[in-house]
Structure formats: structure tokens, C-alpha cells
């Protein structure tokens, strides 16, 4: 058995003691009327529990660590901020320090997620020995990645600028009818290629570290920012930066501080321009075709509106504020089954038809879950407004507590199985990186969104990655465990790898 890597339980206790102190300081500063002290402290204790098992930044529990970070930001950052500002928390128990119904749902859901993840890791680690694997030849990685990214970028750009030039239902219907079902499928498949191409190019840059791959990845990130800005999609804008950071971290086991700095610049300096663009340009009904044709003027209009929209009482939400969807879960828990009917799997049903094209199934319908959520719960005016319920909230909206306990447990099992089965700490291959990152992107980064949209794309992407592996994987890769021990690869289990005695040799690169 491998030696203990670090005194993890004392580290976990120390982290929670420090956070409790931070919460106390925040409460003393803010003095708000409804501090969610017990909830915030308990949520952090749950979300930081990955510390006990973490086996490296690219190990079996790295995905759990990232999921728990997203989980805390999604459901806890708002209440933590209110402690320091004295803001009013929207909890249903305004005079109590205890837990309300939504907070109980969040904590139980998180617990089931962690429980399912750890169970899957233990089962997979016990059943799969470390073996040789197949990888793509180096030239293939770069060539295929570039082809996929170019095709995907063209499809994404034309879809958002010319086919669907704005977000209204009328523009969506007109756009689809103008190109026909076959072209719709072609555009959607093309858009699926873009993140795969970006991942391959990020892999090439991380592994090869030469000048032309660096220039190429900078061009990719810059183009993504442009398309994301024009289409009013912060996700499209950030995906290049996120995938480069994640790919480098998973392959090298270290955080690329230069790219992290780029991400922070986006969140702090560039993000306000996106919110200003949404209000002053996109919200004013200006089509994306006009944005492209008059890009310099649109940039000036956005810059002029930035300060007004991002400051004052009615300012736009910050990045962290938009990431916090605890209030949406509170609405669902309060009203689902109490004036609003449970969905009983209706919003989840598109997952069952993930591999059936609409042209082959005329009865196949698209369920706009975000719009349905807004309409049924009467959140804001406007039938075309999309509001994210989060995966947790949607599970409760469908099946109540059973959806939370079983659904979040299944999500934990899926993520744990993927992380352990495709563990990059054992073997580094293109296929493993693609599977891990598409799982992180669709199941974790998009956790605040809707379930079926994310899981349909995830399933289709896994199928595409499997086909690509069959077509391109040729070179044999020796497991890392066998590189540092005299034992053969089949004799060293994944959870018995020798260790240097340190949890992280170096966190930054």
C-alpha cells in the first residue's frame, strides 16, 4: 500500500477552523438581520471534505474537488457575501439561525453527491488494474484538432450571427425554417466539434510546448472571446480559457498561473463589458448581424454604458452573483408540490432520446426548461426569459426529495466512475483528457443550468470521443505507475501507486 501522502484530516479541520473564523469576522462586520451561519459553515464543511482524499490535481478525487468548488459558489457564495455586507438573505426563515427547507435540500444533495462519487472511485479502483493504453500520434492531435476547431467555429459563428440573430422565439423559429432539418443537424454537429477541437489544441500546447502551438492556442482563445461577445454568451467566451487551464492542470498536475491570471483578468475587467453589451446592445434589440457590421461603434457604445450598468443601486450582477442560484432552489422547494405541479421526469425525458435525430422522430420535441421554470413559478415577466433552475433544483422539481437523494447520488456515481476509470494520474492519453474535460464542462461547470441540455450533449460527446479513439488511437502508452516502480503495469493497482510523500510536488507552473 502507498504511504500516507499528507496529514489530510488535520488539514481539513484547519481549513474549516479558518473558515469559521472568517464567517465570524464577516458577521461582526456586516451584522445582517438574517445570517445563515449554520448553513454556510456546514456547506463549507461538506464542500471541503475532498481534502481528506485528494490525491493530486490530476488524480481520482480532483474532479470531486472541482465539483465541490462549483457547488459552494453555486449555493453558498451569496450568503457568505451577505455576512460581510449585511445584506438580506432570501431564506425562508428570516429570524432563525437554523436551516430552511432549501438549505436542507442543498446539503443532502451535496452529501449524496460526495457519497456516490467516493463509492464509484473505490469500486473502480478495486476492479481496474493499471494497463497500457493507446494514444493519438502527435501530428494527428494537432491536425485533427485544428480541423475540428475551424469547422466548429464556422458553424458556431454562422449559427449565432446569421441563422439565429437574436434570442427571441420568433427568430429561432424563422432561423430553423430557413435552413431545414438536415442543415440544423449539420450545424449542431459542427458546433459539437468546436470544444473537441479546442481540447485537442490545448492538449497539443500543453504536451508539445512549442511556439506555433502557443500562437495557435492564443488565436483560439481570442476568437472565442469575439464570438462569445457577439453572441452574448459568456460561456462561449470563457470556454477557451477554461479548457486551457483545465487541460494543463490535468495533464501536468499543476495550475498554469499565467492562464489563471488571464481568467482573472476576464472575470474582473472584461466581464463588465459583457454585462454592458447585454443591456445596452443586445437588450435593445440590435441584431448580431448589425453588431458584426458595426463592431467598432458597438464597442464604443458598450464602453460608454459600462460604468452606468455596472454601478449604482440597479447595477448588473457580478460574475459570482450570477453564479449563485440558491434563490432559484428556494423558490422550487417552496412551491413545487404546493401550487406548482411536480414534473415527474418531463424535463428530463430528452435524455432518453439523445441519440435519436429529430428528422427520424417527428414527435421529438425540445423542452425549454429554463423558460418553463420561469413561466410555472412566475419569476419575471416575459415568456422568452430563460432562468436556470440548477441540476439540483430541477431534480427536486421533478421528483421532490426522491429526486435529490437518488438523482444527486447518480450524478456522484457518474463523475466518480469517469474520474477513476479515466484517471490521468495513471495514464495520460488524448482520449482520457477528452472524457475528463467534457465531463467537467457538461456535468460540473454547467451544473447551474438544466439537466437534459447538459447530459444530452455529454452523452453525444462521449460517443464521438469513442469513435475518434477507434479511428485515431495507435501509439501505446506505458502507465505512469510502472515508470516509477519495478513492478509491471498490471501488478500495481491505481490506488497503490508509490508516492513522493507530498500531496502536491508543486501547485503552480
TAWO-V659277 format. One record per residue. RES is the residue in one small letter. D_LAST is the distance of its C-alpha to the last C-alpha in Angstrom with 2 decimals. Layout:
BEGIN
RES/D_LAST ; RES/D_LAST
END
This chain:
BEGIN
x/29.49 ; x/25.93 ; x/25.70 ; x/24.73 ; x/20.99 ; x/21.25 ; x/24.12 ; x/23.29 ; x/26.67 ; x/26.68 ; x/23.20 ; x/24.66 ; x/27.74 ; x/25.91 ; x/23.90 ; x/27.24 ; x/29.07 ; x/26.66 ; x/27.05 ; x/30.81 ; x/30.84 ; x/29.00 ; x/31.62 ; x/34.39 ; x/33.25 ; x/33.01 ; x/36.48 ; x/37.89 ; x/36.60 ; x/37.55 ; x/40.62 ; x/40.89 ; x/43.90 ; x/42.10 ; x/38.99 ; x/37.59 ; x/36.55 ; x/37.21 ; x/35.61 ; x/32.35 ; x/31.98 ; x/32.96 ; x/30.66 ; x/27.63 ; x/28.80 ; x/28.96 ; x/25.66 ; x/23.75 ; x/25.52 ; x/22.62 ; x/21.21 ; x/24.03 ; x/23.04 ; x/19.29 ; x/18.17 ; x/14.43 ; x/12.39 ; x/14.03 ; x/17.23 ; x/20.73 ; x/20.50 ; x/17.30 ; x/19.66 ; x/21.97 ; x/19.40 ; x/18.67 ; x/22.44 ; x/23.30 ; x/21.07 ; x/22.92 ; x/26.16 ; x/25.95 ; x/25.18 ; x/28.00 ; x/30.57 ; x/29.69 ; x/27.98 ; x/31.36 ; x/33.22 ; x/30.51 ; x/30.76 ; x/34.55 ; x/34.55 ; x/33.30 ; x/35.39 ; x/38.50 ; x/38.48 ; x/40.80 ; x/39.26 ; x/40.99 ; x/41.60 ; x/45.05 ; x/45.92 ; x/46.00 ; x/47.48 ; x/45.77 ; x/42.71 ; x/42.88 ; x/41.42 ; x/42.93 ; x/43.25 ; x/40.16 ; x/37.99 ; x/39.48 ; x/38.66 ; x/35.01 ; x/34.68 ; x/36.62 ; x/34.72 ; x/31.37 ; x/32.87 ; x/34.14 ; x/30.79 ; x/29.11 ; x/32.15 ; x/32.20 ; x/28.51 ; x/28.78 ; x/32.08 ; x/30.72 ; x/27.77 ; x/30.25 ; x/32.73 ; x/30.41 ; x/28.73 ; x/32.26 ; x/33.56 ; x/31.00 ; x/30.24 ; x/27.16 ; x/28.48 ; x/27.72 ; x/26.72 ; x/27.20 ; x/24.61 ; x/25.10 ; x/25.48 ; x/22.79 ; x/25.26 ; x/26.48 ; x/23.14 ; x/22.90 ; x/26.64 ; x/27.26 ; x/24.26 ; x/25.54 ; x/29.12 ; x/28.34 ; x/26.38 ; x/29.16 ; x/31.89 ; x/30.23 ; x/29.55 ; x/33.17 ; x/34.51 ; x/32.53 ; x/33.49 ; x/37.14 ; x/37.40 ; x/36.32 ; x/37.99 ; x/41.17 ; x/41.94 ; x/41.10 ; x/41.09 ; x/41.06 ; x/40.70 ; x/44.41 ; x/46.10 ; x/48.56 ; x/45.93 ; x/44.39 ; x/47.80 ; x/48.81 ; x/45.60 ; x/45.96 ; x/49.65 ; x/49.12 ; x/47.04 ; x/48.45 ; x/47.01 ; x/45.89 ; x/43.80 ; x/42.32 ; x/41.06 ; x/39.76 ; x/37.84 ; x/36.35 ; x/35.32 ; x/33.81 ; x/31.75 ; x/30.46 ; x/29.12 ; x/26.83 ; x/24.13 ; x/24.43 ; x/24.01 ; x/20.97 ; x/19.36 ; x/20.34 ; x/18.99 ; x/15.60 ; x/15.75 ; x/16.85 ; x/14.10 ; x/11.36 ; x/13.50 ; x/15.17 ; x/12.73 ; x/15.92 ; x/17.39 ; x/19.90 ; x/17.69 ; x/15.53 ; x/18.90 ; x/20.12 ; x/17.46 ; x/17.91 ; x/21.63 ; x/21.34 ; x/19.64 ; x/22.20 ; x/25.06 ; x/24.17 ; x/24.28 ; x/27.67 ; x/29.14 ; x/27.99 ; x/29.60 ; x/32.82 ; x/33.20 ; x/32.42 ; x/29.77 ; x/26.63 ; x/25.46 ; x/25.84 ; x/24.10 ; x/20.98 ; x/20.78 ; x/18.88 ; x/16.02 ; x/16.15 ; x/16.27 ; x/13.31 ; x/11.12 ; x/13.03 ; x/13.06 ; x/9.39 ; x/9.13 ; x/12.36 ; x/11.92 ; x/8.74 ; x/9.22 ; x/5.89 ; x/5.95 ; x/5.07 ; x/6.15 ; x/8.27 ; x/10.09 ; x/10.58 ; x/12.18 ; x/14.27 ; x/15.40 ; x/16.44 ; x/18.32 ; x/20.12 ; x/21.14 ; x/22.35 ; x/23.73 ; x/24.40 ; x/25.58 ; x/28.73 ; x/29.82 ; x/29.77 ; x/31.98 ; x/34.24 ; x/34.55 ; x/35.58 ; x/38.30 ; x/39.58 ; x/39.38 ; x/38.89 ; x/40.97 ; x/43.67 ; x/44.35 ; x/42.99 ; x/42.29 ; x/39.00 ; x/41.02 ; x/42.13 ; x/38.58 ; x/37.54 ; x/40.77 ; x/40.43 ; x/36.69 ; x/36.84 ; x/39.57 ; x/37.76 ; x/34.64 ; x/37.01 ; x/38.78 ; x/35.56 ; x/34.45 ; x/37.93 ; x/37.82 ; x/34.31 ; x/35.38 ; x/38.53 ; x/36.96 ; x/33.94 ; x/35.97 ; x/39.17 ; x/40.76 ; x/40.53 ; x/36.99 ; x/34.78 ; x/32.43 ; x/28.83 ; x/25.96 ; x/26.02 ; x/29.81 ; x/30.04 ; x/27.73 ; x/30.18 ; x/33.02 ; x/34.61 ; x/37.71 ; x/38.22 ; x/38.23 ; x/40.72 ; x/43.00 ; x/42.90 ; x/43.63 ; x/46.43 ; x/48.17 ; x/47.49 ; x/50.70 ; x/52.26 ; x/53.42 ; x/50.75 ; x/51.14 ; x/48.52 ; x/47.21 ; x/47.62 ; x/45.05 ; x/46.12 ; x/42.78 ; x/41.05 ; x/43.56 ; x/41.74 ; x/39.35 ; x/42.37 ; x/42.95 ; x/39.39 ; x/40.48 ; x/43.85 ; x/43.98 ; x/46.19 ; x/48.39 ; x/49.32 ; x/49.86 ; x/51.87 ; x/51.77 ; x/48.00 ; x/47.04 ; x/43.89 ; x/43.61 ; x/42.08 ; x/40.96 ; x/39.50 ; x/42.78 ; x/44.85 ; x/43.07 ; x/43.93 ; x/47.53 ; x/48.40 ; x/46.99 ; x/48.21 ; x/45.02 ; x/45.42 ; x/48.00 ; x/47.49 ; x/47.61 ; x/44.65 ; x/42.17 ; x/39.29 ; x/38.00 ; x/35.46 ; x/36.83 ; x/33.54 ; x/33.70 ; x/34.92 ; x/37.59 ; x/38.77 ; x/39.18 ; x/41.37 ; x/43.23 ; x/44.14 ; x/45.08 ; x/44.80 ; x/43.56 ; x/43.83 ; x/41.32 ; x/38.84 ; x/39.26 ; x/39.51 ; x/37.34 ; x/34.30 ; x/34.79 ; x/34.78 ; x/31.59 ; x/29.95 ; x/31.43 ; x/30.20 ; x/26.57 ; x/26.68 ; x/28.36 ; x/25.89 ; x/22.86 ; x/24.58 ; x/26.32 ; x/23.33 ; x/20.79 ; x/17.67 ; x/17.20 ; x/20.42 ; x/20.34 ; x/18.09 ; x/20.46 ; x/20.92 ; x/23.63 ; x/21.70 ; x/18.85 ; x/21.65 ; x/23.60 ; x/20.86 ; x/19.72 ; x/23.33 ; x/24.17 ; x/21.50 ; x/22.66 ; x/26.37 ; x/26.87 ; x/24.31 ; x/23.20 ; x/26.88 ; x/28.34 ; x/30.06 ; x/31.93 ; x/34.80 ; x/34.88 ; x/36.73 ; x/34.84 ; x/31.48 ; x/32.83 ; x/34.93 ; x/32.01 ; x/29.96 ; x/32.85 ; x/33.48 ; x/29.85 ; x/29.85 ; x/33.08 ; x/31.70 ; x/28.63 ; x/31.14 ; x/33.23 ; x/30.35 ; x/29.40 ; x/33.03 ; x/33.28 ; x/30.10 ; x/28.64 ; x/29.89 ; x/27.48 ; x/27.37 ; x/24.15 ; x/24.34 ; x/23.02 ; x/20.08 ; x/22.35 ; x/24.83 ; x/22.39 ; x/22.12 ; x/25.74 ; x/29.19 ; x/30.23 ; x/30.57 ; x/28.53 ; x/31.44 ; x/31.96 ; x/28.65 ; x/28.40 ; x/25.21 ; x/25.63 ; x/26.44 ; x/23.36 ; x/22.80 ; x/20.07 ; x/18.40 ; x/19.80 ; x/16.67 ; x/15.73 ; x/11.94 ; x/10.82 ; x/7.51 ; x/7.00 ; x/3.76 ; x/0.00
END
